[in-house]
């Protein structure tokens, strides 16, 4: 595991939404609201990270009620939406969390994620990501976007990261 050293300093996981927390599909409901499918497994991985003391962030170009509700439900510490240029939100997150680039892991799948993927201590993406993204990251997950890719990275952080994992059985 070449990336274990990178993960050993991670204190915060920051995520893109569409293509990472979802499979990129959206639909318009009868009330005119955009909706997405989110993975329960990804959510549980995020909750485990939070319980272990890691910070969680979301920076997304999208702006929708379902994303905000999911972020709230998962106890995301830092939430930014409507940010196609993600660097200002990233800088704000770092300042508020008192973190440096090498202490942050980021998962993104598209070209506008590259500035963050290039800066963080550990970068990851889903297998369906753009080729330019896959060639730049430390890790490409086996599980697809919206269906376990975030959980896969959460488990790596819990295994190799600096903060102790919480036993799901409460022991």
Secondary structure, DSSP 8 states (H G I E B T S, - for coil): -TTHHHHTT--EEEE-STTTTS-S--EE-TTS-EE----HHHHHHHHHHHHTT-EEEEEES---HHHHHHHHHTT-SEEEES-SS-HHHHHHHHHHHT--GGGEEEE--SGGGHHHHTTSSEEEE-TTS-HHHHTTSSEE-SS-TTTTHHHHHHHHHHHHSSS----TT--
